[in-house]
Each structure stands twice: as structure tokens, then as C-alpha cells.
């Protein structure tokens, strides 16, 4: 298999970079449903504190 010429490699690199930028922008702008996990952690900690202090 022949090596890719420099222009084709640059084009592929540009497309990969654009796809990665788009993915990261979408990932950070949409709300992530992690609040149930944090709520469970907080409730567990509160329950543990109540049990151990009384």
C-alpha cells in the first residue's frame, strides 16, 4: 500500500480535528444527567452521618 501524500494527510487531519471539535462542543453544551448520581451520594452521606452521630 502506498503512502498517503502530504495533501491527503493534511485533509484527513483537518477532518478529524473538525469532527473532534464538534463532538466536544456537543458534549459540553448539552446537559449531562449526572445529578441523580450526585443526589444519591449526598443522601448516602447524610444518612451515614445521621446513623453514626446518633
C-alpha positions in Angstrom: 0.0 0.0 0.0 1.4 3.3 -1.0 1.9 6.1 1.5 -0.6 9.0 1.5 0.7 12.2 0.0 1.0 15.2 2.3 -2.0 17.0 1.0 -4.3 14.0 1.6 -2.9 13.5 5.1 -3.5 17.2 5.9 -7.1 16.9 4.7 -7.7 13.8 6.8 -6.1 15.6 9.8 -8.4 18.6 9.3 -11.5 16.5 9.1 -10.6 14.5 12.2 -9.9 17.8 14.1 -13.2 19.2 12.9 -15.1 16.1 14.0 -13.4 16.1 17.4 -14.2 19.8 17.9 -17.8 19.2 17.0 -18.1 16.2 19.4 -16.5 18.1 22.3 -18.7 21.2 21.7 -21.8 19.0 21.6 -20.8 17.1 24.7 -20.2 20.2 26.8 -23.2 22.1 25.7 -25.9 19.5 26.3 -26.9 18.9 29.9 -25.5 15.7 31.4 -27.8 13.6 33.5 -25.3 13.2 36.4 -27.5 14.9 39.1 -29.2 11.7 40.1 -25.8 10.2 41.0 -24.8 13.2 43.0 -28.1 13.2 44.8 -27.6 9.6 45.7 -24.1 10.3 47.0 -25.4 13.3 49.1 -28.3 11.3 50.5 -26.0 8.4 51.4 -23.6 10.7 53.2 -26.4 12.4 55.1 -27.8 9.0 56.1 -24.4 7.8 57.2 -23.8 11.0 59.3 -27.2 10.6 60.9 -26.6 6.9 61.8 -23.1 7.4 63.1 -23.8 10.5 65.2 -26.9 9.3 67.0 
